[in-house]
Amino acid sequence: MAKNEAAKHKIDRRLNVNLWGRPKSPHNKRPNRPGQHGARNKKPTDFGTQLMAKQKLKGYYGNIGERQFRRYYDEAIRRRGDTSENLIGLLESRLDTLVYRMKFAATVFAARQLVNHGHVQVNGKRVNIASYLVNEGDEITLREKSRTIGAVQAASELVERDVPEYLNVDHKTFKGKYIRKPKLADVPYPVVMEPNLVVEFYSR
């Protein structure tokens, strides 16, 4: 878990935000970028603003790789409706994201690990692919033996974030249901996300 802790702290420092709203984020003590000139203020270009928006969104969902993130964008374009809303809907449908949202894990990195290690079931079948896209109405549960893991129990009791309204969760049985795909306004981001700028970045 130490590696995951270091990963999210590095992302916070690089992006100069407390990306997940964690009380132990290094941004809380050092609100500037790393490096000798980290505190220097420089007006970003349009490209820089769009790039930062993309990096924040990628980082928030566990530092998704560029190739995979681009595939989400391509799928968001293919679907009907607003591309930026479609992009958020796809990212929020990832299995590791939903495990995190349901408070079965304290961080998105821990949620990914939980899925990869085979602790999570979708509609009664074990799924160990973190990027698996869950459908509306699907049930997500932790395997019975996994429910007693200390980190899982601690995550379910976290008071720093709540389960959003587009999910239905029972922490006594560690079962949850994905009710509907959320809109941007529904997602409890601790920082401002601008998927419209991500769309502009890729459509250049």
C-alpha positions, -999 to 999 in steps of 0.1 A, spaced: 0 0 0 30 23 5 35 25 -33 -1 36 -37 2 63 -10 33 77 -27 16 77 -61 -14 98 -50 9 122 -31 30 127 -62 0 134 -83 -13 160 -58 20 178 -58 24 176 -96 -11 190 -102 -9 214 -73 -44 204 -59 -58 181 -32 -73 159 -59 -92 135 -36 -98 159 -7 -77 138 16 -67 153 50 -31 140 46 -25 154 11 9 172 9 -9 200 -9 -25 210 25 10 219 38 28 229 6 3 245 -18 27 249 -47 43 228 -74 74 208 -67 108 221 -78 128 253 -73 104 275 -92 72 258 -80 58 288 -64 62 310 -95 29 322 -110 27 320 -147 -4 326 -168 -12 293 -186 -19 291 -223 -51 276 -236 -32 244 -244 -18 244 -209 -52 249 -193 -67 220 -214 -37 198 -206 -41 204 -169 -78 196 -171 -69 163 -187 -42 154 -162 -66 161 -133 -93 139 -147 -68 111 -156 -51 114 -122 -83 113 -102 -93 80 -116 -61 64 -106 -37 79 -131 -52 61 -162 -28 56 -190 -30 79 -221 -40 52 -245 -69 39 -224 -80 75 -216 -81 83 -253 -103 53 -259 -128 67 -234 -128 99 -253 -133 82 -286 -162 62 -271 -177 94 -256 -177 110 -290 -194 79 -306 -223 80 -281 -252 103 -284 -254 134 -263 -229 158 -248 -194 144 -252 -181 157 -219 -210 142 -199 -205 109 -218 -169 109 -208 -177 114 -171 -204 87 -174 -178 62 -188 -152 70 -161 -178 67 -133 -188 33 -147 -154 17 -142 -155 -11 -116 -126 3 -95 -143 38 -95 -176 23 -82 -158 2 -56 -142 35 -44 -175 54 -45 -192 27 -25 -166 31 2 -153 -5 -1 -118 11 -4 -102 42 10 -86 53 -23 -91 46 -60 -57 29 -60 -68 6 -31 -101 -1 -50 -81 -11 -81 -60 -34 -60 -91 -49 -45 -105 -56 -79 -73 -69 -94 -69 -94 -65 -103 -109 -71 -122 -96 -41 -151 -81 -61 -181 -97 -79 -205 -82 -104 -239 -98 -105 -224 -128 -86 -195 -134 -109 -159 -125 -99 -144 -97 -120 -107 -89 -117 -104 -62 -144 -104 -27 -128 -115 -10 -160 -145 -33 -165 -175 -11 -174 -205 -17 -151 -240 -13 -165 -269 4 -148 -287 -20 -126 -257 -42 -120 -249 -54 -84 -214 -51 -70 -205 -72 -39 -174 -81 -20 -167 -118 -16 -176 -130 19 -140 -136 30 -130 -101 17 -155 -83 39 -134 -88 71 -102 -72 56 -92 -44 80 -87 -18 52 -122 -26 38 -138 -22 72 -120 11 78 -129 25 44 -166 18 50 -164 40 81 -148 70 65 -166 102 73 -147 124 48 -169 114 19 -204 101 13 -218 75 -11 -233 95 -40 -270 93 -49 -266 73 -81 -255 43 -60 -273 22 -34 -250 5 -8 -254 -17 22 -222 -17 43 -234 -45 65 -234 -69 36 -210 -50 14 -234 -50 -15 -241 -21 -38 -261 -14 -69 -253 10 -97 -286 28 -102 -278 52 -130 -250 69 -149 -243 102 -132 -240 137 -148 -210 159 -140 -230 178 -114 -238 145 -96 -202 134 -91 -187 145 -57 -154 158 -70 -133 176 -43 -119 199 -70 -134 215 -101 -133 191 -131 -136 205 -166 -143 176 -190 -153 202 -216 -116 213 -217 -105 177 -221 -128 174 -251 -113 206 -265 -78 192 -259 -84 160 -280 -104 178 -307 -75 202 -315 
